[in-house]
Amino acid sequence: MKKITILLGLLAVAACSSRYETLLSSNDVDAKYAAAMDFFQNKKYQKAAQLFESMSVLTSGTERDDTVQYYWGLSNYRYKDYYTAESNFKRFLENFPQSPFAEDARFLQLDCMYRGTYRYELDQAPTRTCLAAIAEYERAYSGDTPHVNACQAMKADLHERLDRKAYEGAKLYYKMEDYLAARVALRNVLKDNSENQYREDILYYTAMSSYHYARLSVSAKQKERYLVFSDDYLNFVSEYPESKYRRELDVMYKRSQRALGRYAGTDEDLKLKAKDFEKERKAAEKVSKKNETK
């Protein structure tokens, strides 16, 4: 009985496959359209997409043309073939800019573009292209769209990637211990975008870079370079007086003041090490991240 059941199941699958193949090659638009919509409603998006594609030539110039083109793209989108779906929606918008489906098609095209962008370590050209497309979409619909929140979320994520790309690229010089290049690169990041989301970290590493550059300099150059660090330190604490980096930089500032002959504190304060505060900060950050994931 089990073998018979399996055999009947295989025959049913073969029969369905045969009917589907027949539909694909058929010129019966009504039958193809009904079947494609049925597949779509039943979440069989790959088959639906193939049927909509196969009838797209047959419905060209008819009243069903925009519907078939739209659902072809939507089927590919639901099937998670975002690359093909983006092309579908692009072609749809070129052919049917006034269609009732146009706004949704334009948003879905944006979503496909967004899904095609890369993490911050990689090329960010697609990110910039997507941001430009979102801006164009928002200008076209002036906020009168149900997709406002989704667009805002996409923009926030994409801008964060660009900000981090710039920040991490500049910080790489610090990791390489090229402190002069690090300070220049970090300052250039803020010169290009003063609202960078990593501004606090950038200013911290700017100060760290100037401190280490001064510390490693020859004696004749140390004074002027510690003065540069002092400026970076004071700039940092004026913006972020309660920063998680404050205690580390305070230690370095006291040491720089001693080197400049301006230190008025105690010897006990000079025994403090910035690395101890750094370890404490990193441990606290680790705990915080664990709590966020719970």
Secondary structure, DSSP 4 states (H G I P E B T S, - for coil): -HHHHHHHHHHHHHHHHHHHHHHHH---HHHHHHHHHHHHHTT-HHHHHHHHHHHTTTTTTSTTHHHHHHHHHHHHHHTT-HHHHHHHHHHHHHH-TTSTTHHHHHHHHHHHHHHT---TTS--HHHHHHHHHHHHHHHHHTT-STTHHHHHHHHHHHHHHHHHHHHHHHHHHHHTT-HHHHHHHHHHHHHH-TT-TTHHHHHHHHHHHHHHHHHTS-HHHHHHHHHHHHHHHHHHHHH-TT-TTHHHHHHHHHHHHHHTT---S-HHHHT--HHHHHHHHHHHHHHHHHHHH-
